[in-house]
Amino acid sequence: MSTELTAESLRGITNFVITAKSSSFTEAAEQLGITKSAVGKSVARLEERLGTRLFHRSTRKLSLTSDGEAYLTSCLSALEILDSAENMLSRRQDNPAGTVRIDMPASFGRNLMMPILLELTARYPALRLALTFNDRLIDPVEEGVDLVLRLGELQSTDELIARRLSRQRLFLCASPGYLEQHGVPDDIEALKKHRCIMGFRRGAPLAWRLRPVAEREIKFISGTAHQISDGDAMLLACLAGAGVAQFPESMVGSHITAGHLVTIMADHMPVPVALSVVWPRTRHLIPKVRIIVDELLKKADEGYFGELR
């Protein structure tokens, strides 16, 4: 039966081959630069997809089944062909080709990333994009995504590599009309009485980060807030005078400059958060992905995404 190969299944094949050659999940994990658990789960998913066991597992030994031995022979042949093709593309860095899958927060993706990506596709016609825009966190390894744009501090993982593009200040904002009607809060107690617009993820509002002068940072959640899961929709609501919201500076900088939004409680601003590009850890970045990463890092050095430090 024919099965469509995904990025995840190709990673599973690579993980299987390394494990088969080393006869050890632990040694395979060291070679691949990921955890032993991640290797084991990857091989288990491959076995489930194929409908057969590839390894005999015991506390002392890991060995191939007869199906595993036959599959290894086929995989080695296929990987040689893929390696040859990749080497050919690597020698053609000036013309990267293929599809790059990128997941981005909605507002950052549309306003910051799209101009860069469209310019790259104009420069490299053989480059194709598969883009998703959402404000939930995804695992690029699990979902077969090449690059992810993330806002916030990243949890340490052996399976991902991250490069910071900027550090974003978080502004509390409201429209001039809203502030004229409801007044300007100057501390947290006053803020509790205001209409608020908060992000929403996994059934709960996303707390604002606030740091009063000479105090520790706190998490703030309004008990009567509008809860919106999309960053662009939150921004539209704030511009329309629906309430106070907290945004990264790159989302609202132009609106503040134009006078469409006003910053408030600047003395409660928290430590800036990182905007990073993240990708699965591999031996090396193939040309179609590297060309995008290099362009993003170049833009970051130029200050396109905001202050880098």
N, C-alpha and C positions, 0 to 999 in steps of 0.2 A: 504494500500500500504506500502510495506517495505521501510524504509529509513535508509541509513547508518548513524550511529552516529559518529560524529566527536568530537574532544576536545571542540570546540566552542559550539556545541549543548548540550553537557553534562554540560558545564558551564551555558548555558541558562536555563537548567532544574533546576540546583541548585539555580540560581538567582530567577527563578519563584517560587520555593517552599518557599524560605525565604520571598519573597515579599507577597506571599499568606498568610503565617503565621502571618506576621506583619501588613498586609493590608495598607502598606505604602512604597512607593519607597524610601522616606527619611530614614526611620528606617532600611529598607533592606540594603541600601547603607552603613549605619553605621556598621551594623553587618558584611557585606562582606568586608569592608575596601576599597570600591571603590566609585566613584561619583554617585550621584543620576541619572545623565544623562546616565552614563554607564549602570546602572541597567535598566533604561527605554528602552534604545536601545537594550539591550540583550533580554529583554522580547518581544519587538516588532519584533526582528528577529525570535524568537521562534514562535510567532503567525503567522508570514508570512510563515515559514516553514510548520507549521501545517495546515495552511489555515483556521484558525478560531480565534475568539477573546477569550482570556482567562479571561480578566478583563472588568468590567464596570468602566469607568473612569469619574470622575467629579471633580470639584474644591474642593469639601468637602470630597469625599469618594472614596475609591478604593475597589471594591468587585468582587468576582468571578462570571463569567457566569456559566451556567449549564455545558457547555463544560469544563470550567476551574475547576469546582468542581470534575468532573469525572477524568480529567487529573491529578489533584492533588493527588487523591487516588492512581492512578497507579504509579505516580512518587514517592510517599512516600514508597510504597512497593519496587520499584526498588532501591531506594537509601538505604534502609535498607540492601538489598542484597549486594550492592556495598560497603557499609560501613563495613559489615562483612568480605567481601573479602579483603578490604584494611587493616583492622585490622590484618587479618591473615598474609598478606604480611609484615606488619610493625613488626611483631614478627619474621620475617625471614630476618632481615637486612643483614645477611651474604650471602643471595642468591637473590638479586634483580632480578626481571623479568619484561619483557614487552618492548615496544618500546618507545624510547626517541627521540623526534624531536628537532633537533638543527640547528640553522641558524648561519652562520659564514661568515665574510669577506673571500674572496677566499684564499689569501695568508696566512693569520693567521690560517685559518682552516686547510689548507693542511700541513703547515710546523710546527705549534705549537700544534694544537689540535689533529690531527690524531694520532700521537704516543701515546698520553694519552688515547684516546678513544679506540684504538685497544688493548692496554694493559688491559683496563678494560673489554673489551669483552672477552679477553682470560681468565681473572680471573673469570668473571661471565658469563658463557655460555648462560644463559637464558636472558641476556640483549641484546636487539636489537637496532640498530641505524637507524634513518631516517634523513639524513644529506642534507642540502642545502648550497651551496657556492655562495655567491653573494656580491656585494659591495653596494647594496642599503639598505636603512633602512626599516625595517618592524616592524609592530606592532604585538608582539607575542600573545597578547590577541585576536586580530582580526583573525590572521592566524593559531591559534591553535598550536603554537610552544611552546615547554617546556622550552628551553633555547636559548638565543641569545648572541653572542659575539659581543661587540660593541667597536669601537674606537672613542673617543671624549667625550666631556662633555654631560651628559644626561639631558634632560628636566625633571623637577619635575613632577611626576604623582602618583596618588593614586593607580593605577592599576598594577604597576611594582615594583619589588625589584631589586636592583643592588648591586654587590660586586666588588670592584676594584681588579684587578689582577696585575696591574703594572701601572707605569706612563712611557710613551714612549717619548723619545726625538725624535724630527723631524730633520732629516739630509737632507741637500741639497747635492746631489751626482752627479757624472758623471764618465764615464770611463776614464782611463788614456789616451787612444787614442783620445777621444774627446777633452780633455783638451789640449793635445799636439797640436792638429790641430787648435783649436779655442781660446786657451788662458784661463786663470783662472779669472773669474769675482771676484771683491772684494767689490762691492757695488750694490745697486739696479739699478742704472742707467746703469752700465756695464751689469747686468743680463738681462736687457731688450733687449740687442743686441744678446743674445744667443738663440740657439734652446732649447726649453723646452718641457717636457713631463708632461701633467697634467691629473689628474683624470677627469671623466666626469659622471655627474648624472643629470637626469631629464632635459636633453637638455641644460645643461650649464657646463662649466668647474668648477672644485673645486679649489677654491683659495688656494694658499700657505699662510702659516702664517710666517711672518718674523718680527723680532724685532731688529732694528738697535741699536747700543750701546747708552744707555742713552735716548732712545726714546720709544714711545708707539709702541705696536705691530700693524702691518699693514697687509692687505690682498693684495696679489700679483697675478695678472692674466696676463699671456703673451698673447699678441694679435695674435701671430703666432704659438701657441703651437700645438703639437700633442695632441689630446684628446682621452684618452683610458679609458674605463669603468671597466677594470679588473686589479687588482693590480699586478698579476703575469705577465700579458702582459706588463704592464708599466715597471716592473723590467727587463724583457727580452730586451725591447727596450733600456733601459738605459745601460745595460751591453753591448749591441751591438754598443753603441756609437751614439745613435740617439739624445742625448741631455742631459740636466740637469733635474733632477726630485727630488721631496721631498718625503722621505719615513720615516715611523717609524723605530726606531733602530732595532727592532727584525726582520724586513724584510731584512735588509741589513748588519747587524753586521758581519756575516760570510764573506760576499763579500768584506767588507772593510778590515777585517783582512787578507784576502787572497790577497789583492791588486787588485782585479777586479774592485773595485769602489774607488773613492777618495772623501772625504768630502770637501766641499768648504764653504766659508762665515760662518765659525763657530761663528763669533761675531754677526751674525744675527739670531741665533737660538732662537725660541720662547719658552715659558713655555711648559714643557712636557704635553702631553694629556693622559687621562686615558684610559686604556684597561679594560673593565668590562664584567662580566657575568651577564645577566639580565634574570629574569623570572617573569611570572604573579604572582601577590600576591594571595596567597591562605591561608587556615588555617594552613597548614603544607606541607612540601615537602614529597611526597611519596618516598619510598625507591629507585626506579629506577632513579629518578632525584637527590635525595639527595646524592647518592653515587658518582655521577659525580661532583656535586657542591663541595662536601667535598674534592674530589681529586684535583680539580682545585685550591681551596683555599690553600690546602697543598702545591701544586707546587708553588703557588704564594709566600707563606711564605719562600720557599726554593730559591726564586729568578729565577725560571725557565722562567718567562715571562719578566724579567727585574726588575729594581728597583721598589719597591712597594710604596715608599713614594715620 
